[in-house]
Amino acid sequence: MTDLLIIGGGIMGLWAGVMAERAGLKTLIVERDVIGAGASGGVLGALMPHMPDRWNAKKQFQFDALISLETEIAALEAETGLSAGYRRSGRLMPLAKPHLRTIALRHEQDALVNWRAGDRQFYWRVRDRSPVDGWLDNGVAESGVVFDTLAARVAPRPFLAMIATYLRQSQRVRIEEGRQFTHIDPVAGRADFADGRSEIFGACIIANGVDAFPLLDGLMGGSGSSGAAVKGQAALLKADIDPGLPVVFTDGLYVVPHENGMVAVGSTSENTFATPFSTDEQLDALLVEAAELVPLVRGAQVIERWAGLRPKAIGRDPMAGRHPDHPRIHVLAGGFKISFGIAHRLAEAVVGEICGKADDALPVSFRCEAHFDQMKS
Ligand SMILES: Cc1cc2nc3c(=O)[nH]c(=O)nc-3n(C[C@H](O)[C@H](O)[C@H](O)COP(=O)(O)OP(=O)(O)OC[C@H]3O[C@@H](n4cnc5c(N)ncnc54)[C@H](O)[C@@H]3O)c2cc1C
C-alpha cells in the first residue's frame, strides 16, 4: 500500500513527487519508459510570462510561479549539487510595425503595476534598438524592441535529472521506470500494470502527459475528449554565444541561449500530424527564420532535431486537482506550452488538496470540473 501513486515521470509527475516528499507521503512514481521520455525531455526550456495587460487570477498564478521557481530550483541545486541550467536571462521581442510599438508602450505601464513581487520589479521595456549588440538583427525590429526582465530559461533534461536525483535520495519517494500503468480502479484504489503487478494506493495523481486524456475519458465513460496532443518540433544548435544572452521571441519562434554554447530553436505547433516524433521541413523552415532573426546562429551546427507532444486540455488551461467523481483520483496535466514555469505550483496545490489543504490561488478554470463542464457543453 502506498499513500500516493503518481503516474508519469515528466515535469508534472516529478514536481508532484517533490511536494509529496515534503508532505511526508509514502509515494511511488511510475514511468512507463524513462524519466523525461515524454514532452518534458525536449530542448527548449523557455519560461515565458503572460502579457502584463488585462491582469487576472491566471496571470497572477503564473507570475508567482515564475518567481518562486527560482527559489525552488536553487534549493534543489543545493541539495543535489547539480545544475538545472536555469537563468533569468530576459526576453527580446522585435517590434516590426509602429502600431506594435504603441501597444508595447501600454504594456510597459501595465508591467509596472502587475509585474511586482514584494520589492522586486520586473520590466517590459520598449527601446529603439536591442540593448544587446550583435544578437537580434536590428533589421527585423524597425519599430524597436521590447526587453522583458521577467522571462527565464531552464535546461529541460538537466532539470529533470536534478529533480529525479533529489527524489532518489528520499526515503519516502520511489521512482520505478519501465513500469507501464494499464488500468485503474478508482473506487478500490488499485492500479494495474503491464508487468502483471498491481498497486494499492490512498490517492493517485494522473500526470502522464497526453496519455492522461484517454485515461480520464475512460473514467468518464468514454463520452467526449478531455484534451488533445499538439505536436511541436525544435532543434538544439551549437554556437559560440554568451549563455547570458536573452531569449528572442517573435510569432511563436523562440531562440533560447543555454549554457556551453547551446542554443535551442523552437517550436512548431501542429494540431494534426501523421508522425508524432519525427521532424520535417517545418523545422527546417523554423531554423531559416531563426537565422534571419539572430545572425549568430547562422551556420551553427545542428546537434539535435527533436519532436514531442504537448498536452492541451479541452479548456486550454492546465488541468489540476481532484477528480469530481472519484475522490482518490487527482489530475496534473494539460500544461500545454507553459508546464515548466508552473508545474511546481500546480503540484503543490494538488498534493496540498490530497493532504486536506485548499489552495485558493489555483484558478477556477484549472480545476477538473471546469474542463469537464466544457466536455459536456
Ligand atoms: C517542441 C516543444 C517545445 C516546448 N517548449 C516548451 C517551453 O519552452 N516551455 C514550457 O514550459 N513548455 C514547453 N513545452 C511543453 C512542455 O514540454 C509540456 O507541457 C510538458 O513537458 C508536459 O509535461 P508532463 O509531465 O505533463 O508530460 P510528459 O513530459 O509527456 O510526461 C508524461 C510521462 O508519462 C509517461 N506515461 C505515459 N503513459 C504512461 C503509463 N500508462 N504508465 C506510466 N507512465 C506513462 C510518459 O512516458 C511520459 O514520460 C514544449 C513542448 C514541445 C513539444
The ligand as a Tripos MOL2 file, in Angstrom:
@<TRIPOS>MOLECULE
LIG
   53    58     1     0     0
SMALL
NO_CHARGES

@<TRIPOS>ATOM
      1 C1          8.6890   21.2420  -29.1330 C.3       1 LIG1
      2 C2          8.1850   21.5910  -27.7690 C.ar      1 LIG1
      3 C3          8.6650   22.7050  -27.1220 C.ar      1 LIG1
      4 C4          8.2090   23.0670  -25.8620 C.ar      1 LIG1
      5 N1          8.7430   24.1570  -25.2450 N.ar      1 LIG1
      6 C5          8.3320   24.4750  -24.0010 C.ar      1 LIG1
      7 C6          8.9190   25.5710  -23.3270 C.ar      1 LIG1
      8 O1          9.7990   26.2350  -23.8680 O.2       1 LIG1
      9 N2          8.4920   25.8630  -22.0740 N.ar      1 LIG1
     10 C7          7.4980   25.1200  -21.4650 C.ar      1 LIG1
     11 O2          7.1340   25.4250  -20.3240 O.2       1 LIG1
     12 N3          6.9170   24.0790  -22.0890 N.ar      1 LIG1
     13 C8          7.3180   23.7440  -23.3350 C.ar      1 LIG1
     14 N4          6.7490   22.6910  -23.9770 N.ar      1 LIG1
     15 C9          5.6350   21.9850  -23.3230 C.3       1 LIG1
     16 C10         6.1300   21.0480  -22.2440 C.3       1 LIG1
     17 O3          7.1960   20.2830  -22.7440 O.3       1 LIG1
     18 C11         4.9770   20.1490  -21.7920 C.3       1 LIG1
     19 O4          3.8520   20.9310  -21.4550 O.3       1 LIG1
     20 C12         5.3840   19.3380  -20.5580 C.3       1 LIG1
     21 O5          6.5870   18.6620  -20.7840 O.3       1 LIG1
     22 C13         4.3180   18.3550  -20.1450 C.3       1 LIG1
     23 O6          4.7950   17.6780  -19.0180 O.3       1 LIG1
     24 P1          4.0290   16.4430  -18.4190 P.3       1 LIG1
     25 O7          4.7670   15.9760  -17.2430 O.co2     1 LIG1
     26 O8          2.5860   16.7920  -18.2780 O.co2     1 LIG1
     27 O9          4.0510   15.3400  -19.6110 O.3       1 LIG1
     28 P2          5.2570   14.4700  -20.1650 P.3       1 LIG1
     29 O10         6.5480   15.1290  -20.0690 O.co2     1 LIG1
     30 O11         4.8300   13.9890  -21.5130 O.co2     1 LIG1
     31 O12         5.3240   13.2610  -19.1480 O.3       1 LIG1
     32 C14         4.3690   12.2530  -19.1040 C.3       1 LIG1
     33 C15         5.1020   10.9320  -18.8350 C.3       1 LIG1
     34 O13         4.1270    9.9320  -18.5760 O.3       1 LIG1
     35 C16         4.6260    8.7220  -19.0970 C.3       1 LIG1
     36 N5          3.4910    7.8230  -19.3160 N.ar      1 LIG1
     37 C17         2.5390    7.9200  -20.2660 C.ar      1 LIG1
     38 N6          1.6560    6.9110  -20.1350 N.ar      1 LIG1
     39 C18         2.0750    6.1770  -19.0820 C.ar      1 LIG1
     40 C19         1.5770    4.9880  -18.4760 C.ar      1 LIG1
     41 N7          0.4770    4.3670  -18.9370 N.pl3     1 LIG1
     42 N8          2.2330    4.4850  -17.4010 N.ar      1 LIG1
     43 C20         3.3410    5.1220  -16.9130 C.ar      1 LIG1
     44 N9          3.8650    6.2200  -17.4720 N.ar      1 LIG1
     45 C21         3.2330    6.7470  -18.5390 C.ar      1 LIG1
     46 C22         5.3220    9.1340  -20.3840 C.3       1 LIG1
     47 O14         6.2830    8.1820  -20.7990 O.3       1 LIG1
     48 C23         5.9500   10.4640  -20.0010 C.3       1 LIG1
     49 O15         7.2870   10.3530  -19.5880 O.3       1 LIG1
     50 C24         7.2070   22.2880  -25.2300 C.ar      1 LIG1
     51 C25         6.7240   21.1320  -25.8560 C.ar      1 LIG1
     52 C26         7.2140   20.7740  -27.1150 C.ar      1 LIG1
     53 C27         6.7020   19.5280  -27.7560 C.3       1 LIG1
@<TRIPOS>BOND
     1     1     2 1
     2     2     3 ar
     3     2    52 ar
     4     3     4 ar
     5     4     5 ar
     6     4    50 ar
     7     5     6 ar
     8     6     7 ar
     9     6    13 1
    10     7     8 2
    11     7     9 ar
    12     9    10 ar
    13    10    11 2
    14    10    12 ar
    15    12    13 ar
    16    13    14 ar
    17    14    15 1
    18    14    50 ar
    19    15    16 1
    20    16    17 1
    21    16    18 1
    22    18    19 1
    23    18    20 1
    24    20    21 1
    25    20    22 1
    26    22    23 1
    27    23    24 1
    28    24    25 2
    29    24    26 1
    30    24    27 1
    31    27    28 1
    32    28    29 2
    33    28    30 1
    34    28    31 1
    35    31    32 1
    36    32    33 1
    37    33    34 1
    38    33    48 1
    39    34    35 1
    40    35    36 1
    41    35    46 1
    42    36    37 ar
    43    36    45 ar
    44    37    38 ar
    45    38    39 ar
    46    39    40 ar
    47    39    45 ar
    48    40    41 1
    49    40    42 ar
    50    42    43 ar
    51    43    44 ar
    52    44    45 ar
    53    46    47 1
    54    46    48 1
    55    48    49 1
    56    50    51 ar
    57    51    52 ar
    58    52    53 1
@<TRIPOS>SUBSTRUCTURE
     1 LIG1         1 GROUP 0 **** ****
